[in-house]
Amino acid sequence: MADDLKKVVCIEDELEMIELVKLILGRNKFEVIGAVGGQEGLNKIAEVKPDLVLLDLMMPEMDGWEVYQKMKASEEMRDIPVIVVTAKAQSIDRVLGLHIARVDDYITKPFGPQELLESVERVIRNRNKAKSS
């Protein structure tokens, strides 16, 4: 794939959701690398060094918060922006994610394609601004 594509690792326990994200973002100049579950996700992040991570919270074995903590503890991964994509729609979950854990954005399922695309573009744009300043 071309080097100008932004790489996104999508960590999710449902293959259908990974395929949906690939479909939405693939049309918009993003290369989406799917990872089923937390450990595979961490491995993919280390291997690919993506521009962004889309992270599901509710997964068996290793949940999304554990993946996020491991990312933040890693020198190589701590600066990669994370968008949480989850069915946990309670406002307390959103507050925890955005204000306590400091994820870059929080999207609840089900989401619209435009909502996902705008969030990904905004987070990457903000990251690029922060890098250049």
C-alpha positions as CSV (number, residue, x, y, z in Angstrom):
1,M,0.0,0.0,0.0
2,A,1.1,3.6,-0.6
3,D,3.1,5.3,2.0
4,D,0.8,8.3,2.2
5,L,-1.9,6.2,3.7
6,K,-2.4,6.7,7.4
7,K,-2.3,3.4,9.3
8,V,-5.0,2.6,11.8
9,V,-4.9,-0.5,14.1
10,C,-8.5,-1.6,15.0
11,I,-8.5,-3.8,18.1
12,E,-11.8,-5.5,18.4
13,D,-13.1,-9.0,19.3
14,E,-15.8,-9.0,16.5
15,L,-14.5,-9.6,13.0
16,E,-17.6,-8.0,11.5
17,M,-16.7,-4.7,13.3
18,I,-13.1,-4.8,12.0
19,E,-14.5,-5.4,8.5
20,L,-16.9,-2.5,8.9
21,V,-14.1,-0.1,10.0
22,K,-11.9,-1.3,7.1
23,L,-14.8,-0.5,4.7
24,I,-15.5,2.9,6.1
25,L,-11.9,4.1,6.5
26,G,-10.4,2.2,3.5
27,R,-12.5,4.4,1.2
28,N,-10.9,7.4,2.8
29,K,-7.2,6.9,2.5
30,F,-6.6,4.9,5.6
31,E,-5.0,1.5,5.8
32,V,-6.8,-0.5,8.5
33,I,-5.0,-3.4,10.2
34,G,-7.4,-5.5,12.2
35,A,-6.4,-7.3,15.5
36,V,-8.7,-9.7,17.3
37,G,-8.3,-9.2,21.0
38,G,-6.0,-7.2,23.2
39,Q,-2.7,-9.2,23.0
40,E,-2.9,-9.4,19.2
41,G,-3.6,-5.7,19.2
42,L,-0.5,-4.9,21.2
43,N,1.6,-7.1,18.9
44,K,0.2,-5.3,15.8
45,I,0.8,-1.9,17.3
46,A,4.4,-2.8,18.0
47,E,4.8,-4.2,14.5
48,V,3.0,-1.6,12.5
49,K,3.6,1.6,14.5
50,P,0.2,3.1,13.5
51,D,-0.9,6.7,13.3
52,L,-4.0,5.8,15.4
53,V,-5.6,3.0,17.4
54,L,-9.3,2.2,17.5
55,L,-9.9,0.3,20.7
56,D,-12.9,-1.7,21.9
57,L,-13.3,-1.9,25.7
58,M,-15.2,-5.1,26.2
59,M,-13.1,-8.0,25.0
60,P,-12.4,-11.4,26.6
61,E,-8.9,-12.2,28.0
62,M,-7.5,-8.6,28.0
63,D,-10.0,-5.7,27.9
64,G,-9.5,-2.4,26.3
65,W,-8.5,-0.5,29.4
66,E,-5.7,-3.1,30.0
67,V,-4.5,-2.6,26.4
68,Y,-4.6,1.2,26.9
69,Q,-2.6,1.0,30.2
70,K,0.0,-1.2,28.5
71,M,0.3,1.3,25.6
72,K,0.7,4.2,28.0
73,A,3.4,2.3,29.9
74,S,5.4,1.6,26.7
75,E,8.0,4.1,25.4
76,E,7.2,3.1,21.8
77,M,3.4,3.2,22.1
78,R,2.5,6.0,24.6
79,D,2.2,8.8,22.0
80,I,-0.1,6.9,19.6
81,P,-3.5,8.4,19.8
82,V,-6.4,6.2,20.9
83,I,-10.1,6.4,20.0
84,V,-12.3,4.1,22.2
85,V,-15.1,2.5,20.2
86,T,-17.4,0.7,22.5
87,A,-21.0,-0.3,23.3
88,K,-20.5,1.2,26.8
89,A,-22.7,4.3,26.3
90,Q,-23.1,5.4,29.9
91,S,-22.0,9.0,30.5
92,I,-19.8,7.8,33.4
93,D,-17.9,5.6,31.0
94,R,-17.4,8.5,28.6
95,V,-16.2,10.7,31.4
96,L,-13.8,8.0,32.6
97,G,-12.4,7.6,29.1
98,L,-12.1,11.2,28.0
99,H,-11.2,12.9,31.3
100,I,-9.7,10.3,33.6
101,A,-7.9,8.0,31.2
102,R,-7.4,10.8,28.6
103,V,-8.2,8.8,25.5
104,D,-8.3,11.0,22.4
105,D,-11.9,10.4,21.6
106,Y,-14.8,8.1,22.6
107,I,-17.3,6.7,20.1
108,T,-20.3,4.6,21.1
109,K,-21.6,1.7,19.1
110,P,-23.6,1.7,17.0
111,F,-22.0,4.7,15.2
112,G,-22.5,6.2,11.8
113,P,-19.7,6.0,9.2
114,Q,-19.4,9.8,9.1
115,E,-19.0,10.0,12.9
116,L,-16.1,7.5,12.8
117,L,-14.4,9.2,9.9
118,E,-14.7,12.7,11.4
119,S,-13.3,11.4,14.7
120,V,-10.3,9.6,13.1
121,E,-9.5,12.6,10.9
122,R,-9.8,15.1,13.8
123,V,-7.6,13.1,16.1
124,I,-4.9,12.6,13.5
125,R,-5.0,16.2,12.5
126,N,-4.7,17.3,16.1
127,R,-1.8,14.9,16.6
128,N,0.0,16.3,13.5
129,K,-0.5,19.8,14.8
130,A,0.9,18.9,18.2
131,K,4.0,17.3,16.5
132,S,4.7,20.3,14.4
133,S,4.4,22.9,17.2
